[in-house]
Amino acid sequence: MALRRQVRSVDVIPTIAYLLGLPMPEQVEGGVIYEALVDPNWPLTELARRSAAASRMA
């Protein structure tokens, strides 16, 4: 996969925080690597998937 911007090691923590739905650490220097994600809306997609699964179990 080719990205339009350079990815640095400081981008890893913000990306992991984003994927886990955690707040961004204040002292972080990098940014989320949105381009590298197949689904940039993954947290919302996963929430919808889990909500639908929970509804089926009720």
Buried (B, 14 or more C-beta within 10 A) or exposed (E): EEEEEEBEEEBEBBBEBBEEEEEEEEEEEBBBBEEEEEEBEEEEEEEEEEEEEEEEEE
